[in-house]
Amino acid sequence: MAKSKSRAVATTSKEPNAIMRYFQDTRAELRKVAWPTRDEAKNLTMIIVAVTLAMAIFLGLLDYIFQIVASGIILGELIWIAIAIVLFLGGVAAFYFNGQQE
């Protein structure tokens, strides 16, 4: 007589896989977020746009000034060489004195 092999059926609850658990946890965390109101979002967006434009203008002007100074140095014009030296020394002084304040 052959012995019957009976398998024990494990009763496990259906657990979501890792990807589903990730999305469920993410959704739960997003429900906890204190979202800004429409007016707050609009004001913060306007601040970001204004600061971005101001920095773009500032960096554009700085680039233009350095372009003029560099072309003057390349052409060998003494006034632009002197301006470049003054700007360099001003930058070194600012760097030095900024380090002294700490």
PyMOL CGO cylinders between C-alpha atoms (Angstrom):
from pymol import cmd
from pymol.cgo import CYLINDER

trace = [
    CYLINDER, 0.00, 0.00, 0.00, 1.44, 3.33, -1.03, 0.3, 1, 1, 1, 1, 1, 1,
    CYLINDER, 1.44, 3.33, -1.03, 1.64, 6.09, 1.42, 0.3, 1, 1, 1, 1, 1, 1,
    CYLINDER, 1.64, 6.09, 1.42, -0.23, 9.16, 0.37, 0.3, 1, 1, 1, 1, 1, 1,
    CYLINDER, -0.23, 9.16, 0.37, 1.69, 12.35, 0.47, 0.3, 1, 1, 1, 1, 1, 1,
    CYLINDER, 1.69, 12.35, 0.47, -0.48, 15.07, 1.76, 0.3, 1, 1, 1, 1, 1, 1,
    CYLINDER, -0.48, 15.07, 1.76, 0.69, 18.59, 1.48, 0.3, 1, 1, 1, 1, 1, 1,
    CYLINDER, 0.69, 18.59, 1.48, -0.01, 20.99, 4.19, 0.3, 1, 1, 1, 1, 1, 1,
    CYLINDER, -0.01, 20.99, 4.19, -1.71, 23.95, 2.66, 0.3, 1, 1, 1, 1, 1, 1,
    CYLINDER, -1.71, 23.95, 2.66, -0.35, 27.10, 4.19, 0.3, 1, 1, 1, 1, 1, 1,
    CYLINDER, -0.35, 27.10, 4.19, -3.00, 29.69, 4.78, 0.3, 1, 1, 1, 1, 1, 1,
    CYLINDER, -3.00, 29.69, 4.78, -1.27, 32.97, 4.18, 0.3, 1, 1, 1, 1, 1, 1,
    CYLINDER, -1.27, 32.97, 4.18, -2.99, 36.25, 3.75, 0.3, 1, 1, 1, 1, 1, 1,
    CYLINDER, -2.99, 36.25, 3.75, -2.58, 37.94, 0.42, 0.3, 1, 1, 1, 1, 1, 1,
    CYLINDER, -2.58, 37.94, 0.42, 0.23, 40.46, 0.93, 0.3, 1, 1, 1, 1, 1, 1,
    CYLINDER, 0.23, 40.46, 0.93, 0.74, 43.10, -1.74, 0.3, 1, 1, 1, 1, 1, 1,
    CYLINDER, 0.74, 43.10, -1.74, 4.02, 42.89, -3.58, 0.3, 1, 1, 1, 1, 1, 1,
    CYLINDER, 4.02, 42.89, -3.58, 6.75, 45.44, -3.08, 0.3, 1, 1, 1, 1, 1, 1,
    CYLINDER, 6.75, 45.44, -3.08, 5.66, 47.72, -5.92, 0.3, 1, 1, 1, 1, 1, 1,
    CYLINDER, 5.66, 47.72, -5.92, 2.05, 47.92, -4.74, 0.3, 1, 1, 1, 1, 1, 1,
    CYLINDER, 2.05, 47.92, -4.74, 3.20, 48.49, -1.16, 0.3, 1, 1, 1, 1, 1, 1,
    CYLINDER, 3.20, 48.49, -1.16, 5.44, 51.32, -2.37, 0.3, 1, 1, 1, 1, 1, 1,
    CYLINDER, 5.44, 51.32, -2.37, 2.55, 53.07, -4.14, 0.3, 1, 1, 1, 1, 1, 1,
    CYLINDER, 2.55, 53.07, -4.14, 0.23, 52.58, -1.17, 0.3, 1, 1, 1, 1, 1, 1,
    CYLINDER, 0.23, 52.58, -1.17, 2.82, 54.04, 1.21, 0.3, 1, 1, 1, 1, 1, 1,
    CYLINDER, 2.82, 54.04, 1.21, 3.49, 56.93, -1.16, 0.3, 1, 1, 1, 1, 1, 1,
    CYLINDER, 3.49, 56.93, -1.16, -0.21, 57.71, -1.41, 0.3, 1, 1, 1, 1, 1, 1,
    CYLINDER, -0.21, 57.71, -1.41, -0.54, 57.59, 2.38, 0.3, 1, 1, 1, 1, 1, 1,
    CYLINDER, -0.54, 57.59, 2.38, 2.38, 60.01, 2.78, 0.3, 1, 1, 1, 1, 1, 1,
    CYLINDER, 2.38, 60.01, 2.78, 0.98, 62.40, 0.17, 0.3, 1, 1, 1, 1, 1, 1,
    CYLINDER, 0.98, 62.40, 0.17, -2.26, 62.59, 2.14, 0.3, 1, 1, 1, 1, 1, 1,
    CYLINDER, -2.26, 62.59, 2.14, -0.26, 63.89, 5.13, 0.3, 1, 1, 1, 1, 1, 1,
    CYLINDER, -0.26, 63.89, 5.13, 1.26, 66.80, 3.17, 0.3, 1, 1, 1, 1, 1, 1,
    CYLINDER, 1.26, 66.80, 3.17, 0.04, 70.30, 4.00, 0.3, 1, 1, 1, 1, 1, 1,
    CYLINDER, 0.04, 70.30, 4.00, -0.44, 71.61, 0.46, 0.3, 1, 1, 1, 1, 1, 1,
    CYLINDER, -0.44, 71.61, 0.46, -0.29, 75.39, -0.14, 0.3, 1, 1, 1, 1, 1, 1,
    CYLINDER, -0.29, 75.39, -0.14, -3.39, 77.27, -1.12, 0.3, 1, 1, 1, 1, 1, 1,
    CYLINDER, -3.39, 77.27, -1.12, -3.82, 78.63, -4.63, 0.3, 1, 1, 1, 1, 1, 1,
    CYLINDER, -3.82, 78.63, -4.63, -2.86, 82.16, -3.52, 0.3, 1, 1, 1, 1, 1, 1,
    CYLINDER, -2.86, 82.16, -3.52, 0.25, 80.91, -1.69, 0.3, 1, 1, 1, 1, 1, 1,
    CYLINDER, 0.25, 80.91, -1.69, 1.31, 78.91, -4.73, 0.3, 1, 1, 1, 1, 1, 1,
    CYLINDER, 1.31, 78.91, -4.73, 0.77, 81.92, -7.00, 0.3, 1, 1, 1, 1, 1, 1,
    CYLINDER, 0.77, 81.92, -7.00, 2.77, 84.23, -4.71, 0.3, 1, 1, 1, 1, 1, 1,
    CYLINDER, 2.77, 84.23, -4.71, 5.64, 81.77, -4.37, 0.3, 1, 1, 1, 1, 1, 1,
    CYLINDER, 5.64, 81.77, -4.37, 5.71, 81.23, -8.13, 0.3, 1, 1, 1, 1, 1, 1,
    CYLINDER, 5.71, 81.23, -8.13, 5.89, 84.98, -8.73, 0.3, 1, 1, 1, 1, 1, 1,
    CYLINDER, 5.89, 84.98, -8.73, 8.81, 85.24, -6.29, 0.3, 1, 1, 1, 1, 1, 1,
    CYLINDER, 8.81, 85.24, -6.29, 10.66, 82.44, -8.08, 0.3, 1, 1, 1, 1, 1, 1,
    CYLINDER, 10.66, 82.44, -8.08, 10.07, 84.02, -11.49, 0.3, 1, 1, 1, 1, 1, 1,
    CYLINDER, 10.07, 84.02, -11.49, 11.21, 87.46, -10.26, 0.3, 1, 1, 1, 1, 1, 1,
    CYLINDER, 11.21, 87.46, -10.26, 14.39, 86.11, -8.64, 0.3, 1, 1, 1, 1, 1, 1,
    CYLINDER, 14.39, 86.11, -8.64, 15.16, 84.02, -11.73, 0.3, 1, 1, 1, 1, 1, 1,
    CYLINDER, 15.16, 84.02, -11.73, 14.78, 87.04, -14.01, 0.3, 1, 1, 1, 1, 1, 1,
    CYLINDER, 14.78, 87.04, -14.01, 16.88, 89.23, -11.71, 0.3, 1, 1, 1, 1, 1, 1,
    CYLINDER, 16.88, 89.23, -11.71, 19.66, 86.65, -11.63, 0.3, 1, 1, 1, 1, 1, 1,
    CYLINDER, 19.66, 86.65, -11.63, 19.51, 86.21, -15.40, 0.3, 1, 1, 1, 1, 1, 1,
    CYLINDER, 19.51, 86.21, -15.40, 19.87, 89.95, -15.92, 0.3, 1, 1, 1, 1, 1, 1,
    CYLINDER, 19.87, 89.95, -15.92, 22.68, 90.20, -13.35, 0.3, 1, 1, 1, 1, 1, 1,
    CYLINDER, 22.68, 90.20, -13.35, 24.63, 87.29, -14.83, 0.3, 1, 1, 1, 1, 1, 1,
    CYLINDER, 24.63, 87.29, -14.83, 24.05, 88.57, -18.36, 0.3, 1, 1, 1, 1, 1, 1,
    CYLINDER, 24.05, 88.57, -18.36, 25.47, 91.98, -17.43, 0.3, 1, 1, 1, 1, 1, 1,
    CYLINDER, 25.47, 91.98, -17.43, 28.39, 90.38, -15.62, 0.3, 1, 1, 1, 1, 1, 1,
    CYLINDER, 28.39, 90.38, -15.62, 29.12, 88.22, -18.67, 0.3, 1, 1, 1, 1, 1, 1,
    CYLINDER, 29.12, 88.22, -18.67, 28.94, 91.26, -20.94, 0.3, 1, 1, 1, 1, 1, 1,
    CYLINDER, 28.94, 91.26, -20.94, 31.38, 93.21, -18.73, 0.3, 1, 1, 1, 1, 1, 1,
    CYLINDER, 31.38, 93.21, -18.73, 33.83, 90.31, -18.64, 0.3, 1, 1, 1, 1, 1, 1,
    CYLINDER, 33.83, 90.31, -18.64, 33.51, 89.94, -22.40, 0.3, 1, 1, 1, 1, 1, 1,
    CYLINDER, 33.51, 89.94, -22.40, 34.44, 93.60, -22.92, 0.3, 1, 1, 1, 1, 1, 1,
    CYLINDER, 34.44, 93.60, -22.92, 37.35, 93.38, -20.48, 0.3, 1, 1, 1, 1, 1, 1,
    CYLINDER, 37.35, 93.38, -20.48, 38.64, 90.13, -22.02, 0.3, 1, 1, 1, 1, 1, 1,
    CYLINDER, 38.64, 90.13, -22.02, 38.47, 91.51, -25.55, 0.3, 1, 1, 1, 1, 1, 1,
    CYLINDER, 38.47, 91.51, -25.55, 40.32, 94.64, -24.38, 0.3, 1, 1, 1, 1, 1, 1,
    CYLINDER, 40.32, 94.64, -24.38, 43.05, 92.49, -22.84, 0.3, 1, 1, 1, 1, 1, 1,
    CYLINDER, 43.05, 92.49, -22.84, 43.35, 90.41, -26.00, 0.3, 1, 1, 1, 1, 1, 1,
    CYLINDER, 43.35, 90.41, -26.00, 43.66, 93.56, -28.11, 0.3, 1, 1, 1, 1, 1, 1,
    CYLINDER, 43.66, 93.56, -28.11, 46.31, 94.86, -25.71, 0.3, 1, 1, 1, 1, 1, 1,
    CYLINDER, 46.31, 94.86, -25.71, 44.52, 98.08, -24.71, 0.3, 1, 1, 1, 1, 1, 1,
    CYLINDER, 44.52, 98.08, -24.71, 46.09, 99.36, -21.53, 0.3, 1, 1, 1, 1, 1, 1,
    CYLINDER, 46.09, 99.36, -21.53, 42.88, 100.77, -20.04, 0.3, 1, 1, 1, 1, 1, 1,
    CYLINDER, 42.88, 100.77, -20.04, 41.18, 97.36, -20.16, 0.3, 1, 1, 1, 1, 1, 1,
    CYLINDER, 41.18, 97.36, -20.16, 44.25, 95.65, -18.74, 0.3, 1, 1, 1, 1, 1, 1,
    CYLINDER, 44.25, 95.65, -18.74, 44.21, 98.14, -15.85, 0.3, 1, 1, 1, 1, 1, 1,
    CYLINDER, 44.21, 98.14, -15.85, 40.48, 97.57, -15.31, 0.3, 1, 1, 1, 1, 1, 1,
    CYLINDER, 40.48, 97.57, -15.31, 41.06, 93.80, -15.29, 0.3, 1, 1, 1, 1, 1, 1,
    CYLINDER, 41.06, 93.80, -15.29, 43.81, 94.18, -12.69, 0.3, 1, 1, 1, 1, 1, 1,
    CYLINDER, 43.81, 94.18, -12.69, 41.59, 96.37, -10.50, 0.3, 1, 1, 1, 1, 1, 1,
    CYLINDER, 41.59, 96.37, -10.50, 38.70, 93.89, -10.78, 0.3, 1, 1, 1, 1, 1, 1,
    CYLINDER, 38.70, 93.89, -10.78, 41.02, 90.99, -9.95, 0.3, 1, 1, 1, 1, 1, 1,
    CYLINDER, 41.02, 90.99, -9.95, 42.45, 92.77, -6.91, 0.3, 1, 1, 1, 1, 1, 1,
    CYLINDER, 42.45, 92.77, -6.91, 38.95, 93.73, -5.79, 0.3, 1, 1, 1, 1, 1, 1,
    CYLINDER, 38.95, 93.73, -5.79, 37.88, 90.08, -6.00, 0.3, 1, 1, 1, 1, 1, 1,
    CYLINDER, 37.88, 90.08, -6.00, 40.95, 88.94, -4.07, 0.3, 1, 1, 1, 1, 1, 1,
    CYLINDER, 40.95, 88.94, -4.07, 40.32, 91.58, -1.39, 0.3, 1, 1, 1, 1, 1, 1,
    CYLINDER, 40.32, 91.58, -1.39, 36.65, 90.62, -1.09, 0.3, 1, 1, 1, 1, 1, 1,
    CYLINDER, 36.65, 90.62, -1.09, 37.60, 86.95, -0.79, 0.3, 1, 1, 1, 1, 1, 1,
    CYLINDER, 37.60, 86.95, -0.79, 40.24, 87.74, 1.84, 0.3, 1, 1, 1, 1, 1, 1,
    CYLINDER, 40.24, 87.74, 1.84, 38.04, 90.03, 3.96, 0.3, 1, 1, 1, 1, 1, 1,
    CYLINDER, 38.04, 90.03, 3.96, 35.10, 87.66, 3.74, 0.3, 1, 1, 1, 1, 1, 1,
    CYLINDER, 35.10, 87.66, 3.74, 37.31, 84.91, 5.17, 0.3, 1, 1, 1, 1, 1, 1,
    CYLINDER, 37.31, 84.91, 5.17, 38.43, 87.21, 8.00, 0.3, 1, 1, 1, 1, 1, 1,
    CYLINDER, 38.43, 87.21, 8.00, 34.88, 87.70, 9.31, 0.3, 1, 1, 1, 1, 1, 1,
    CYLINDER, 34.88, 87.70, 9.31, 34.48, 84.08, 10.34, 0.3, 1, 1, 1, 1, 1, 1,
]
cmd.load_cgo(trace, "trace")
